[in-house]
Amino acid sequence: MTKIQTCLRVIDLLSEWSGRLVSYFIFFLALVVGYEVVVRYVFNRPTIWVNEVSAMFFGTFILIGGAYTASKGAHVNMDVIYGTFSPRFRALLDILTSFLAFVFVGVLVWKGGEGAWRSIRMLEEASTQWGPPLYPFRTVLPLGAFLLFLQLTAKLIRDVITLVTGKEPNQWKSEP
């Protein structure tokens, strides 16, 4: 079990690290939008780049932060009903529904990866007046989906162990 726990810890650390890294994007987003508000309404000099930059920051924050959110169990859940079930039954429900999540995330990795690769090959730029390169941003979708896939895999492994042993993840996660 120690090799499995080591693998799960690595996935958790990757989710934690990536989530903490992109969490700072909120500060940059606030600065960029605040700058736009000041130059637009105080100086009557709106920018042409803030809308695109803010979409890129926010999109990256959401897409990369998905794995972090999953690692904390913070995605939407019906806790009022779900919390009344036994750990084994919750694990069984999570296992059954995880396959839908894997299909969804798999399509995001696959189609997002195709789009990112196409964008990289053509060195895609936005068709706006500012025209920033889009290919770095296009890679965020498959990367974020892959990180989420890893975290979902870790959750599935934990759920299978919970189903077999009856122990909740916090009971066996820290065992040596």
Secondary structure, 3 states (H helix, E strand, C coil): CHHHHHHHHHHHHHHHHHHHHHHCHHHHHHHHHHHHHHHHHCCCCCCCCHHHHHHHHHHHHHHHHHHHHHHCCCCCCCHHHHCCCCHHHHHHHHHHHHHHHHHHHHHHHHHHHHHHHHHHHHCCECCCCCCCECHHHHCHHHHHHHHHHHHHHHHHHHHHHHHHHCCCHHHHCCCC
